[in-house]
Amino acid sequence: MTQAESRTPEEGVRNRDSYALIGAGPMGLAMAKTLVEQGIPFRGFELHSDVGGLWDIDGPRSTMYETAHLISSKTMTEFADFPMDDAVAEYPSHRELKSYFRNFADRFDLRRHFLFETEVLRVEPLGGDGEGWRVTWRDNAGETHDDLFAGVLIANGTLSEPNMPDFPGEFTGELIHSSRYRSPRQFDGKRVLVIGAGNSGCDIAVDAIHHGVSCELSMRRGYYFVPKYVFGKPADTMGGAIKLPMWLKRKVDAMILKWFVGDPQKYGFPKPDYQLYESHPVVNSLILFHAGHGDIRIRADVERFDGRTVHFRDGTSGEYDMVLAATGYKLHYPFIDDALLNWRGDAPHLFLNCMHPDRDDLFLMGMVEASGLGWQGRHEQAEMVARYIRGLRDGTAAAKAMQAEKAGGFDRATGGMNYIDLPRMAYYVDKATFRNAVTSRIARLKGAA
């Protein structure tokens, strides 16, 4: 089976004891698989006609572009019980990943649990914890339905709602967010300014270098640049079995970066005003290559627009035909009241980034980022939640202990890292701290089975 079909729930089936699972991207698929394994009934909802989330470039809310690839290697990203084929590239393209997730759904027979081409409009609690939820959705014929569920699992992703700054002035050329970028042909014949030098911004700038008349890159702050390969191997596979304390890891990795990257400041890149690993590094070997060849000019942060002129905060200016804002994404859950998600600042404050402190019928899956976490780290989060739901239903001591733990107060699993104060870092965790916390709780829940 390669194409999904929209289905309606079987006549007479009641969802009152089931969970509603929103989203069939990587996190939604991991959640569906672990719910099946734990015998937790659920009904899935997916806006697109098939699985894969943003990795299907044809999806209605995909922010993918033609030249996109993983920034982590396949072996550090794949699900442990579903490795990618040997023929798949070390840094797979979005096309390979679209096939990977469809094959994953086939392997674990997950599509039959989902309603496709279905948009969730509203989820509302019927009362306090455990009293159920009303879920309202619209099908592919435009008809609206609602039903009652025992709980809700939200897995609609974190990279679909553009974060578009309000720039002073007016730009009279073409101004787009990177979410609307699909093909390098969009740069043909244009003088391009890319605002934002994160991973997507640098990837897209390389496209613009090859297809536009010129490309310049505006940066608010400095970044640490990591090559994709070190000694001929993907850089993220070089960690080794010895786990170093962070102060020593920073020294060792900084030395390696000096060997393989050099000093980006000599090409005009600003110096980072934070320590290594306090923000996500840029994994890109080509942006420095082109900077060293004079193919791209680094600009300061934007001050204002004036027609086709962009003024920068260092007093310089430039003329452009197209400005592309690679300024990231905002967390976006339009179908549920923010108050129900325990927001603090720029993100919900949840136990291990997914569990509400006071409710056991609402879970926010996949709102977690960490260098090297991969989909296996997210699969572990899903398994923990599925086992917790099962444990509560079975009345196990481990589930009750976890319930008390999250209700008693908690901090984000940063491992003591002082992440920079940015919205995209508001749900960032330290990989080792987070995975150790999750897997240890899985072990306890398993032991209580």
Buried (B, 14 or more C-beta within 10 A) or exposed (E): EEEBEBBEEEEEEEBEEBBBBBBBBBBBBBBBBBBBBBEBBBBBBBBBBBBBBBBBBEBEBBBBBBBBBBBBBBEBBBBEEBEBEEEBEBBBBBBBBBBBBBBBBEEBEBBEBBBBBBBBBBBBBEEEEEEBBBBBBBBEEEEEBEBBBBBBBBBBBBBBBBBBEEBEBEBEBBBBBBBEBBEBEBBEEBBBBBBBBBBBBBBBBBBBBEBBBBBBBBBBBBBBBBBBBBEEEBBBBEEEEEEEEBEEBBEEBEEBBEEBBEEBEEBBBBEBEBBBBBBBBBBBBBBBBBBEEEBBBBBBBBBBBBEBBBBBEEEEEBEBBBBBBBBBBBBBBEBBEEEBBBBEEBBBBBBBBBBBBEBBBBBBBBBBBBBBBBBBBBBBBBBBBBBBBBBBBEEBEBBEBBBEBBBEEBEBBBBEBEBBEBBBBBBBBBBBBBBEBBBEBBEBBEEBE
